[in-house]
Amino acid sequence: MKEVRVALIGTGVISHQHMERYSNIPNAKVVAACDIDKAKLEAWGEKYQIKELYTDYREMLKRDDIDAVDVCLHNNLHVPMALEVLKAGKHCYCEKPMAASYADAKLLYDFAKTCDKELSVHLDMMFYPQSRVARKMVEDGELGHVYHARSIGLRRRMRPGLDVPPPMFSRDFITKKWAGHGALYDMGVYHISQLLYILGTPKLERVTGHTYQEISYNGKPAAEAGMEVEELGVGFATYENGLTLDVIESWAIHMDELGPAFLVGSKGGLRLTEEKVFGRSAPSLKFLTTKGTADVDIDLKTGSNAMTEGFLDPPSRFYANDQACWIAYLSGELKERYDTAWLALQTMLVSEGIFLSSELGREIRVDEIEALSQSTAIREQETEWGTFRYDF
Ligand SMILES: NC(=O)c1ccc[n+]([C@@H]2O[C@H](COP(=O)([O-])OP(=O)(O)OC[C@H]3O[C@@H](n4cnc5c(N)ncnc54)[C@H](O)[C@@H]3O)[C@@H](O)[C@H]2O)c1
């Protein structure tokens, strides 16, 4: 089993989840890390017993004993840093959303296709057994002609950096400069990408939508507390073959439930549900159809089946999450890999469509989204270690 030597850029909150996952991937070896916050970096190095620590990513990328780099920075730094990583000849795993604008995401996607290095984007939910089973059912025609799907994301009052302040969530989440966008891009990326994956990544035609900032913070407009991005995004997208998708994604809303995500076809529908597995909630599925004159519901226990699947089909461990899959592909254990960057790009396209439609006050076609999307990525970053210039 070939070892894959990994370095991380950004040792903030999400880096710890990444480290936990690498600790469960036998041939992933984290060898170095970089952060401009020296104190945070050193505490991180201490915790994981990693001695190769850098405050300047350029120094770290010069090392020739690093195969792959994991970018754990904020949204508007994803593309600039991922480009630096690929240009340095390393494989790149990038946090979600792929970028804060479709234009930036497309630039990165196209560049990655020109190098012989692998780009993967963190998209957890497509790796759920729930998603694999649903996708297979759609592919096998068990739902008939699939004509509508619903993407749901509900946080009642959980604006990161505001309702849940640092150190749990940095305030960068609510700034235009670093995050670019709010709920729609931050959490929508998980829910929308899961449905697009299940639906076989259909081709977008047009979108209408709206983004909102209405909920106050501590009795005052949230903007006064530094909230610069949307807390809610809603949209309606039309894809090829008459497929439609509606989206609602919230960080804050005066509502306690929005119902389940689902997809429906001429022969059957799938509701994305949850089940208890050893007392913990796991993603599951309900198939709704008719048999003769009767309505029939079938619970597909994708949560509890996941364990059995793992025993019967050992390679399924490569699909435990996107890091496991990426490392397995880099080490040659997995011969084919789903293109998460393509799925992330298609998710950016519809999110950007909702945002631009809201700005323009009308429905927008896919060619308009592609033409109007503007780069928001950081090109110059002042740090105490000097100015980083991202040249792209
Ligand atoms: N926090 C979460 O629960 C969570 C979950 C999933 C995904 N994410 C995504 O992960 C990304 C990072 O989120 P986070 O919560 O870890 O943020 P964070 O603010 O905790 O960490 C970001 C780190 O990047 C460092 N940094 C900034 N510029 C740098 C540079 N040029 N070189 C090296 N280090 C640099 C900062 O000092 C900071 O330590 C975001 O895009 C977010 O959407 C976060």
The ligand as an SDF file (V2000), in Angstrom:
LIG
                    3D

 44 48  0  0  0  0  0  0  0  0999 V2000
  -15.5020   25.1940   10.6490 N   0  0  0  0  0  0  0  0  0  0  0  0
  -16.2570   24.2370   10.1470 C   0  0  0  0  0  0  0  0  0  0  0  0
  -17.0610   23.5830   10.8400 O   0  0  0  0  0  0  0  0  0  0  0  0
  -16.1520   23.8880    8.6840 C   0  0  0  0  0  0  0  0  0  0  0  0
  -16.7990   22.7490    8.2310 C   0  0  0  0  0  0  0  0  0  0  0  0
  -16.6590   22.3760    6.9060 C   0  0  0  0  0  0  0  0  0  0  0  0
  -15.9380   23.1870    6.0600 C   0  0  0  0  0  0  0  0  0  0  0  0
  -15.3320   24.3200    6.4950 N   0  0  0  0  0  0  0  0  0  0  0  0
  -14.6070   25.1840    5.5300 C   0  0  0  0  0  0  0  0  0  0  0  0
  -13.2330   25.2170    5.8790 O   0  0  0  0  0  0  0  0  0  0  0  0
  -12.6830   26.4880    5.5400 C   0  0  0  0  0  0  0  0  0  0  0  0
  -11.9280   27.0000    6.7450 C   0  0  0  0  0  0  0  0  0  0  0  0
  -12.8100   27.0770    7.8400 O   0  0  0  0  0  0  0  0  0  0  0  0
  -12.3010   27.0520    9.3480 P   0  0  0  0  0  0  0  0  0  0  0  0
  -13.5150   27.0630   10.1810 O   0  0  0  0  0  0  0  0  0  0  0  0
  -11.2900   25.9770    9.5300 O   0  0  0  0  0  0  0  0  0  0  0  0
  -11.5710   28.4880    9.4200 O   0  0  0  0  0  0  0  0  0  0  0  0
  -10.5260   29.0030   10.4950 P   0  0  0  0  0  0  0  0  0  0  0  0
  -10.6110   30.4880   10.4580 O   0  0  0  0  0  0  0  0  0  0  0  0
  -10.7020   28.3120   11.7900 O   0  0  0  0  0  0  0  0  0  0  0  0
   -9.1220   28.5350    9.8850 O   0  0  0  0  0  0  0  0  0  0  0  0
   -8.5420   29.1380    8.7590 C   0  0  0  0  0  0  0  0  0  0  0  0
   -7.0410   29.2240    9.0170 C   0  0  0  0  0  0  0  0  0  0  0  0
   -6.3900   29.6580    7.8260 O   0  0  0  0  0  0  0  0  0  0  0  0
   -5.2370   30.4020    8.2480 C   0  0  0  0  0  0  0  0  0  0  0  0
   -4.7220   31.1510    7.0870 N   0  0  0  0  0  0  0  0  0  0  0  0
   -5.2510   32.2160    6.4400 C   0  0  0  0  0  0  0  0  0  0  0  0
   -4.4820   32.5510    5.3870 N   0  0  0  0  0  0  0  0  0  0  0  0
   -3.4570   31.6810    5.3470 C   0  0  0  0  0  0  0  0  0  0  0  0
   -2.3530   31.4900    4.4730 C   0  0  0  0  0  0  0  0  0  0  0  0
   -2.1410   32.2810    3.4060 N   0  0  0  0  0  0  0  0  0  0  0  0
   -1.4890   30.4920    4.7380 N   0  0  0  0  0  0  0  0  0  0  0  0
   -1.6700   29.6700    5.8020 C   0  0  0  0  0  0  0  0  0  0  0  0
   -2.7110   29.7900    6.6550 N   0  0  0  0  0  0  0  0  0  0  0  0
   -3.5950   30.7820    6.4150 C   0  0  0  0  0  0  0  0  0  0  0  0
   -5.7770   31.2430    9.3830 C   0  0  0  0  0  0  0  0  0  0  0  0
   -4.7550   31.7670   10.1910 O   0  0  0  0  0  0  0  0  0  0  0  0
   -6.6570   30.2200   10.1030 C   0  0  0  0  0  0  0  0  0  0  0  0
   -5.9450   29.5690   11.1320 O   0  0  0  0  0  0  0  0  0  0  0  0
  -13.8530   27.3750    5.0960 C   0  0  0  0  0  0  0  0  0  0  0  0
  -13.8510   27.4660    3.7040 O   0  0  0  0  0  0  0  0  0  0  0  0
  -15.0930   26.6230    5.5470 C   0  0  0  0  0  0  0  0  0  0  0  0
  -16.1770   26.7800    4.6510 O   0  0  0  0  0  0  0  0  0  0  0  0
  -15.4000   24.6710    7.8100 C   0  0  0  0  0  0  0  0  0  0  0  0
  1  2  1  0
  2  3  2  0
  2  4  1  0
  4  5  1  0
  4 44  2  0
  5  6  2  0
  6  7  1  0
  7  8  2  0
  8  9  1  0
  8 44  1  0
  9 10  1  0
  9 42  1  0
 10 11  1  0
 11 12  1  0
 11 40  1  0
 12 13  1  0
 13 14  1  0
 14 15  2  0
 14 16  1  0
 14 17  1  0
 17 18  1  0
 18 19  2  0
 18 20  1  0
 18 21  1  0
 21 22  1  0
 22 23  1  0
 23 24  1  0
 23 38  1  0
 24 25  1  0
 25 26  1  0
 25 36  1  0
 26 27  1  0
 26 35  1  0
 27 28  2  0
 28 29  1  0
 29 30  1  0
 29 35  2  0
 30 31  1  0
 30 32  2  0
 32 33  1  0
 33 34  2  0
 34 35  1  0
 36 37  1  0
 36 38  1  0
 38 39  1  0
 40 41  1  0
 40 42  1  0
 42 43  1  0
M  CHG  2   8   1  16  -1
M  END
$$$$
